[in-house]
Amino acid sequence: MVKKRKVEKLKGFGTAPVFFTAISTILGAILFLRFGFATGVLGFWGVILIILLGHLVTIPTALAISELATNKRVEGGGEYFIISRSFGLNVGGTIGIALFLSQAISVAFYVIAFTESFSFFFDWVKNSYDVILPRQVISIPVMLVLSALILRKGANLGVKALYLVVAVLFISLAMFFMGSTDHAEGSEFSLLSAQFRNIDQFFFVFAIVFPAFTGMTAGVGLSGDLRKPSKSIPLGTLGGTLLGLVVYFFIVYKLALSASPADLTEDQMIMARIALGGAFIIPLGLAASTISSALGSVMVAPRTLQALANDRSFPIRIMNRWLSMGRVKDNEPVNASLITCLIALVFVAFGNVNAVAGIISMFFMVTYGSLCLISFLNHFGSSPSYRPSFHSRWYISLLGFLVALWVMFKINTPYALLAIVLMVVLYLYISSYHRGRTGMQAILANALFQVNRNIQVFLQKAAARRPEKEWRPSAICISRDSFRRTTAFDFLNWISYKYGFGTYLHLIEGYFSRSTRRESEVILNDLLKKFDKVENHVYVDTLISPSYTSAIAQAIQIPGIAGMENNMVIFEYDKGNPENLLDIVDNFALVNAGNFDVCIVGSANRPIKPKEDIHIWIRISDTENANLMIMLGFIIQYHPLWQKSNIRIFDVCKPENREQVKANLEELLMSGRLPITIKNVEIISETNGLTIKQLINQKSAQAGLTIIGFRDESLKHYGIELFKGYDDIGTTLFVNSFGQKLIE
């Protein structure tokens, strides 16, 4: 029994395959074939800057992967698995398909680069027989042999072969450092005398060299075959990345010391002229590096494809089932490997992958940027379930994301835009047949919760330090009639659209219990669906309370969602059937005790149409209310429903006060504090023979919204009669302001 457990424990790979897959790809074809050219064009410091800039993407990505891998079990698919489990399966599938294609085409890239190690053979045939052989003479057979080995033996053979080729690779590099040239003997090169040439060609060369850095995540794709991904991925990925960085520095130094800029630029196999026994050992090292990179990619790409199929990322069910199938004895993704090899073989047959190399780099950049963004959002969101044993830093992850995005456009803006467009189209296509999948809401919600929390705390502290506070509406509305009419919600939405903040509470009368809580969840879900049909900026919730009065007492003590206390309470009643108007009047004193502005909306039985005017009626008794009424009129006008409406102000005053009222209004208009024209202001004397209610019914019959002020004393004296008698006008807003507002 103990022996069986030990065998089960030893199943899967350790850290070494992750490290060797990464380092063999990092120290690959680009290093042997393009670093000399880069050093010749830009000089020592130019290439060092390229290496540092490239690692501003790769090191944060390696840290992000290491962190994410130690937070939860990383299953098959490596980078795809991490992205899809963080951003959702649709976003993950989009990036995963692009990542798979990049990995599959990379196999072809490395196999084609492998043929460069046989340059001596092609040169011999040309010189001896005057025949120019195509590179496919070697690349196609190599691709076929590689495919057969992977399909028959799988990753186990690939990992064993990695040890051999990595050993050859390091021997060739050691021989390179041991070699010398006549140029090196007489060179006065030093770090102080090193140059940075042709700065205008920096990003052109960067685009050529950057694929060398993309190898650092090659081993992550083996995640499903690892015994302990949380250990092997951080150690293997970071080890490969940092060792590659160090080796790059020394190789560039050796190149700059050992050859002239002209030789470096013109001879892509310049390393062979520098190394000890270079004519043999460097082609052998190039062959080892390229075939190991091809092995790494041909092992990783099928696992990405298999993981995509397991998540049903493709529209055809049979296709998903076939691609997700693994070999019975070891779950080796044979079918996915076959597709990978066929794609690679097609590009090998073409003989040139330069046309797609730019897009490949863009897809890798998107992947790296996404991994860094996931790490940043997890740091920023501070989800309780996010507890990795390895920690990066949020600012490092953010830096990696921003640099990846910036470098994409600096390398090739058209390719960057094309890559983004292709991925958007692919995302829309995947979403079209997987509409029910959730996206990145969870990770973004956590981040938004943290932002909201910190902003609220900041605003509360800032408000406490300010002696004078700028007024803006932060309103709360309690309604029992949410499913009968939406006027209360509509009004709250009007004032919340641009300047205000609104909390809408649907009242469920009763005592809090398990059943009423379940009822509230159902009602809230129905309300969110109902109000989601219109654009709104209102926070919606339910409130369980035994009575209307207790509900109001609870609601007015709830802190505002905007980081500021609520300062306004909105009530609503049906003008045709004012059954709850008495409750509103009875509870006015309770709200008034809390120093709230009070708005009472009388809903008319007619819809509000665009272009209907907003009428504001100001009387001599509205000293406290007038400015709030005017401000509410302008706040409401910013809502799309009211944008084409006019605001008209009617000021009813005593005849002897007419000139003073006119002068005050003209001063507001001239100073711009009241942004309407004089023709929209009408001053009415009280001696025209009509009561104020008759005047309002007459002049505001066609208005969409009529705003009228009321005082505490009038409410105490008249009660509900204060709000009656406005039958000829539409929706009416009665306003009581706590203190006079200042119109700036």
N, C-alpha and C positions, 0 to 999 in steps of 0.2 A: 504493500500500500504506500509506504514511504517512497519507494523507488518510483512508483507510478507518478506520484505528485511531483517528484524532482524532475522527471522527464517532461511533464506538462509545463512546469515552470520554465524549462529551458527552450521551449518552443518559441520561434521567432528570432529576429536579429537583435543584436545589441547596438552599442553606440558606434562602433567602427564603420559599418556600412554607411551610416549617415555622414560621418566625417569624410570617408574616402570618396563617396559620391559627390559631395560638395567640393572638396579640394581638387579632385581630378577634373571637374568642370571649370572651376575657377582658374586653375593653371592649365588652360586648354588651348584651343587652336588660335584664339585671338592673341594670347600671350606670345606664341611662337611666330605668328605670321604678321602681326600688326603693331606690336609694341615698338619694334625698331623704327617703323615708318612714323609712328606718333612721336618718338623721341627726336627723330631727324627733323620733323616739321616744327614742333613746338619747343624743343629743347628740354633739358632735364626738369626745370621747375614747371614748365607747361604741363608735362605728363604727370608730375606729382600733384598738380592742382586737379587734373582730371581724376586721378585716383582718389584724392580726398573728396571731391564732389560726388563721385560715384558711390563712395562709402557713406556719404551723408544720406543716401537712400538705403544702401544695403545693411549697414550696421543697425539703424533704427528698426529695419524690417526683421533682421535676425533677432534683435532683442524682443520685438513684438511677438514673433513666432514662438520664441522661447517662453515668454510670459503666458501666451494663450495656451500653449501646449501643456503647461503645468497647472492650468486652472481646471481642466476637465479632460477626460479620455478623448484623445484624438484618434479617430478611426480612419479607415481607408480613404484616400483622397487628399491627404495632407493639407495644402493651402486651401483647396476647394472646400474641404470639410470645415475648416475654421471659419472661412468667409460665409458659407451657407448657413452655419449654425449661429452666426452673429447677425447677418443682414437678411436672413430669410432665404428660403430655397429658390425663389425666383431670381433675386439678385445674385445669389450664389451660383445658380445654374448659368446665368449670363456670363459671369466672370469665369466660371469653371470651364465652359465650352471654349471660350477664348484662350484660357490657360492650356487646355488640352491640345488645341490646334498648335499653339506656340511650342509646346513640348514635342509634339509629333513632328513638326517641321524642323525643329532643332535637331532631331535625329538625322534628317537629311543633310542639314548644314554641317554637322560634325563628320558624317561619312564623306561628304564632298571634300571637306578640309583634310580628311585622312589621306586622300589621293595626292595631296601636295607633298607628302613624305616620299612619294615615288617620282618626284620630279626628275631624278637622275635617270630613271628608266625611260620616261617619255623623251628626255633629251637624247639618250642613247639610240632609241629607235629612230628619232628624227635624223640624227647625224649619220647613222649607219644605213638606213634604208630610205631616207627622205620621205618618211611617212609621219604625219601628225595624228597621233592616236587621240581619240576623245577620252576625257577623264572617266567616262562611264565604263570603259573597259575594265577598270578596277572597282569603281564605286558601286556598280550594280551587283557584281558577284559578292562583294563585301556585304552589301545590304541584304542579299539573299541568305548568305551564311549566317549573318547576325540574326535575321528573322527566324531561321530554322532553329538556331540554338535557343533563342528566347522562347519560341513556341514549344519546344521539346523539353527544355530544362527549367525555364522560368528564372525567377530572381535569384535562386540559389546559385546557379551557374554564373549569373551576372555578378553577384557579390564575390564569388571565388575569383573570377577573372579580374575584378577590381583590384584585389591585393597585388596581383602580378603586374598589372599595367601601372599602378601607382608606384610600385617599386622601380620600374623602368623609368617612369617619369622623374622621380627624385634623383635617380642616378644621372640622367641626362642633364638635369639642372645643376647638379654638383659638378659635372664635367664642364658645364658652361662657366661656372664661377672659377674653376681652376684654369681655364684657358686664358690666353693672352694674345695680343696682336702688336705689330710694329707701331701702330698708331698709339696704343696704350703705353708703350715704352717711352715714347717721346711726348706724351700728352701732359699738359699742365692743368688738366681739368681738376677742379675741386668744387666743393659746395658753394664757396664764395664766388667762384668765377663762372658757375653754371648760369645758363641763359634761359630766358622765356621769350621765344621767338613767335612771330606770326600770330599775334593774339586774335586777329580777325578770323583765323581758321580754327579757333579753339573748339567751337561746338560741332564743326564739321568732323574734326578728329575725334571728339568725344563720342559722336554717334557711331564711329567705327569701332572704338575701343569698348564702349559700354557693355556690349553683350558678354564680355569677359566676366563682368561682375555679377551677372544674373545666375551664375552657377551656385550661389550660396544656399539657395532653397532647394537644390536638386534632391537632397536626401530626405526632405520633409515628405515627399510623395510616398516614401516607404512606411509611413506612419502605421498603416494597417498591418504591417508585417513585423513590427517591433515588439519586443517583450515589454518594454516600459517607455512609451513615447515621451512621457513627462521628464524623463532623464536623458534619453538618447537624443532627442531633438535639440534641446538647449545646448548640450555639450558638443554634439556633432556640428550643428549649424554655426554656433559662435566660434568654435575651434577652427573650422574651415575658413570662415570669414576673416578672422584675425590673422591666421597664418598666411592666408592669401595676400592680405594687406602688407604684411612684412616682406614677403617674397617679392611682391611687386616693386617695392621701394628699392630693394637691392638689385633687381634685374634692370630697372631703369638706370640706376647708377652705373652698373656694369656696361650697359649699352652706350651711355653717354661717354664713358671713359675709354671705350675700346674701339670706337669707329667714328668717322667723320659724319657730319650731317648728310652729305651727299650719299655716302655708302648706306647709311641707315635708311634713307628715303627710297633708294633705288633697288636694294636687294632685300626681298621679303624673307629670305632665309639667312639674314645677316648673323643670326645666332650660330649657324653652322661654321662661319668663318672665325668666330671668336672662341668657341668651345674647344676643349682638349679632345681630339679625335672627332671633331664636329661633323665632318663629312658623313660619318656613320651614326654617331650618337644622337645628334639633334633630329635628323629625320626619324630615328627610332623613338626619341622622346615625343616628337610631334605625332607619330603614329599612336604611341601609347596614350597621349593626352586626348587625342581626338576619338580614338576607339573607346576609351574609358568614359568620355563625355557622352558618346553615342549610347554606350551601355547604360549609363545613368538615366538618360532621357527615355530610352526604350523600356526601362523598368518602371519609371515613374508615370509616363503618359498613360499606359493602360490602366493603372490604378486610379488615376483621375477620371478616366472614362467610365470605369466600372462603378465608381462612387456616384457619378452623375446618373448612370442608368439605375442604380439602386434607389435613387431619389426621384425616379421617373421624370427626369428632366427633358426627355424627348417625347414628341407627340404620339408616337406609335408604341402601343403597349408591348407588342411582340419584340420590337427593337430593344426596348428597355430590358425585357426579360432575358433576351439572348446576350446582350452586352454585359449584364450583371452576373451572368453565370460564371462560376469559377470551377477549376478542376477539383474533383471530389477529394483527392488525397491532401491537397495543400491550398485549395481555394485560389490557385494561380489564375489570373484573369486572361485565359487563353483567347477567348473571342475578342476581347478588347485589345489584346496584343496583336491579333491578326489585323484588325482595322488600323491600328497604329502603324504597323509595318507596311501596310498597303499605301497609306498616305505618305509615309516617308519614302517608299519606293518610287512613287509618282514624281516627287520632287527631285529625287536622285536622278531619275531618268531625264528630267529636264536639264539637270546639270548645273543649274544656277538658282540659288535661293535669294539673291540680292534683292530681287523685286519685292519679296515679302519680308525681308529681314527687318525693314523699318517698322512694319506693322507688328512683327513679333516683339520688338523692343517695346512698342507702345502697350501691348497686352501685358507684358511682364511689368511694366511701370504701373499700369492700372492695378495689377495684383498686389504689388508691393505697397502702393499707396493705400489700397483698401485694408491691408493687414495693419499698417500703421494707424489708419483712422479707427479701426476696430479697437486697437489697444488704447488709443487716446480717449475714445468715447467710453470705454469700460472704466478707465481711470476717472474720467470726468463724471460719469454717471454714478459711480460708487454703489453699484448693486451689491446687496448683502451676499449674493451667491458668487460674486467674483472674488475668489481668494486664491490667486496663483501662488505657488511656492517660490517662483522666480519673478522678480519685480524689475521692470524697466521704469522709466520716468515719463510722465505724461508729456512733458515738453520735448523729450527726445522723439516720441512717437509723432507728435504734431509736426516737428521739424522734418521727419522722414516723409510724412504725407505731403507737406507743402513743397519740399524740394522735388519729390517725384512728379508732382503736378507741374511745377515750373520747368523742370528739365524736359518733360514731354514736349512742351511747346517750343523750348529752345532748340531741341534736336531737329524737329521737323513739324512745324505748325500744321501744314495740310494733313500729314499722317496722323498727328494727334487728334485733329478734328474728325478725320475719317474713322479712326479707331473708336472715338466716343460715339459717333453717329451709328456705327455698326453695332456697338454694344447696346445703345438705346433701342435700336430696331429689334435686336435679339431679345432684349428684356420685354418689350411690348409683345413680341410673338410668344415667348414663354408664358407671360401673364395671361395671354388670350386663352390658353388651354389649361391654365392652373389658376383660375380666378379666386378660388377659395383659400389659397395659401396666404398666410400672414407674411408681412415683409419685415422691414427693419424697425417696426414700431417700438419693440421692447427696448432695444439698446438706445434708440433715440429718446424714448420716454424717460429712461433713467437719467440721461444727460439733461433733458429739459427740466425734470424735477429738481435737479441740483441747481440749475441756473435760476429757476423760479424761487427756490428757497433762499439762495444767496441774495437775489435782487430784493426780495421782500424784507429780509433782515437789513440790508443796506438802506432801503428807502425808509424803513421805520426809524433807523438811527439818524438818517439825514433829516427827516421831517422833525424829529425831536430837537435838532440843533437849530432849526430855522425859526426865527421869531415870527415871521410872516409866511404863511403857507399859501401857495398858489392853489386856487380852487379849481377843481374839475369834478364832474359827477362820478361818484362810486356808489352805485345804486343797488338796492336789494328789493326784490319783488316776491311776495307770497301770494299764491293763487290756488284756488280749489277747482278752477274752471279751465284747466289747460287743454282738455279734450273737447270742450264746448266752443271755445273761441280763443284766438291767439293775440288779441289786442294788447294784453299786458306784456307778453313776450315781444311783440312787434315794437312797442314803445321802448322797452328796455334795449332792444337791438338798435333802434335809431340813435339813442344817445350813447351807446357803446361802440358804434361803428368806427369812429375816429378818435374822439377825445375822452370818452368815458369808459367806465368799467361796470359790468353788470353781472349780478348773480340772481338767477331765477330759481325759485323754490316752489315745487308743487307740494301742496299740503295734503297729507294723508291723515285724516282725523282718527285717532285711536291711540291706544297705549302701545309702547314699544314692546314687541315680542318677536318670536321666531317667525310667526306667520306674517305679521305686518312688515318685518324686514324683508322677507321673500317677496311680498307684494310690492314693496318699494323698489326692489331690484328690477322686477318685471316692468313696472311703470317707468322707471328711469330709462330702461332700454327702449321702450316705446317712444318716450319723449325725444330721446336722442335721434331716433330714426325719423320722427316727425319733423323736428326742427332742422335736421341735416339737409332737408330739401331746399332750404334757403340759406344764403350766405349769412352767417351770423358770428358775432364776437361775444357771445353770452355764455357764461358758465352755468350749466343746468344741473340741478340736484333735486332730491326729494327730502321732505321733512315730516317725520312722524310726531304728532303731538295731539293730546286729548282735546284741545280746543283752539279756536282761532286766536284767542288772546294769548294763550301760552305759546303758540307758534310764533306770534309776533315778538313776544318777550325773548324767545330763543334766538330768532333770526337777527334781531338788532344787536345781539351780542356776538354774532359770528364775525370774525375778522374778515376784512376785504381780501379778495384774491389778488389785488394789485399792489400789495405791500403798504396799503394805506387803509385806515378805518373807513367803513361805509359811512356816507354822509347824507344819503337820501333813501327814503322808503317810498315804493310805488304801490298804490292800491288800484284796483280796477273793478268796475261794475258795469252791468248792462243797462243802458238808459231805458230800454223798452221794458225791462223787468228787473228793477233795482233791488232785488231781494237781499243782497249782501251789503247794501249801502249803510244800513243801520249798524252793522258790525264795524264798518270802517270808521264811522263817526264815533262810535263808542270807544274805539281803541286809539283815536287820534291823540288823546292826552298822554297815553303810554308812550307813543312814538315821540311826541313833542318833548317829553321829559328827557329823552336821549339826545336832544339838540340836533335832530335830523330835519332836513328839508323834506317836505311831504308833497308828493304828486299823486293826484287822484284822477284816473283816466276813466271818462265816461264813454263806453263803446256804443257807437251808433250802428244801426242795422243797415249800413250801406258801405260798400267797399271804398277804400281810398284810391283814387286814380292819380297817375303821374300828372304833373303840372298844376294840380290843385294847390291853392295858396295856403300859407300859414298866417293866421290872423292872431295878433297879440293885443289884448284889451287891457289898458292901464287906466286905473282910476286914482283919484286923489288919496284914497285910503291905501294904495299899494306902494307906500314908501319903501317897505322892506322887500316886497315881492318883485318890483318892476325889473330890476337888473337881472334877477335870476330868470324871469320869464323871457326876457330878450335873449339872454345867453342860451337858454334851452332851444329857442327858435333857431338860432344860428347853428347850434350843435346838431340838431335834427336835420337841418338842410344839407349837411354833408353826406347823409345817407343817399344811395342811388335813387331811391323812390322819390326823394324830395329835391334832387339837384336842379330840376328845371322849374321849381316852384318859386314864387315870390313871397317875401315876407312883408306883411302890411301891419303897421302899428297904429292903433286907435288910442288916443289919449283923451279921456273924458275928464274935464275939469270945470271949475266954476268960472263964470265969465270974467271975473276980476283977475283970475290967475292965468288967463289965456296967453298973454304976452310973455309972461315969465316961463311958462311951460314950453312955448314956442322957442324962446331963446335957448333954453336948456337943451332941447332936442337938436336945434341947429348947431350948437356947440359940439354935441356928440357926433353929428354928421360931418362937420368941418374937420374935426380932429381925426376922423377915420375910425373912431372907436365904435361907430355904428355904421357898418358898410352897406347902407342902402341909400337910395335917392330920396329927396324931399317929397317927391310925388307919391311915395309909398307910406308917407306919414300923414295922418288926418287927426286934427285936433277938434274935438266935439265939445260944445258947451252943454251944461246940464239943463239949460232952459229951453230945450227944443220940444218939450212936451211929451217925450217918450221916456219910459223907465229904462234903466240900463239893460235889463233882460230883453226888452222889446228892441232896443237898438242893436244888440248883439244878434238876435234872431233875424233882424232885417238885413244887416250889412254882412253877416258872415254865413248866410244860408248856403253859399256855394263853396265855402272854404273846406279844405281837406282836414285841417286841424285848427281848432280855436283854443287859444291859451288864455285863461282867466285866473286872476289872483283871488285869494280869500284870506281873511284874518282869523286868528283864534277867537276873538270876541264875537265875530259874526257867526262862527260855527256853534259857539255856546248858545247864542241867542236863537238862531234859526234851525239848527240841527240839520236833518236831511233835506229840509225845504230849500236850503241854500243851494243845492245842486239840481233842483228841479226847475222846470220852466224854460229849458233850452231845447225844446223838441224840434225846432226848425233847422238846427245846425247839425253838422256831422260829429265826428269824434271830438270830444272836449277834454282839455287838460286843465285841471284846477291845481294851482300852485300855491304853496305856503312856504316861504323861505325863512330859515332860521338865521336871522341877521342879514344885513344888506351886503350883497356881493359887489365887488369892484369890477367895473368894465374897464380893462386896460386899453 
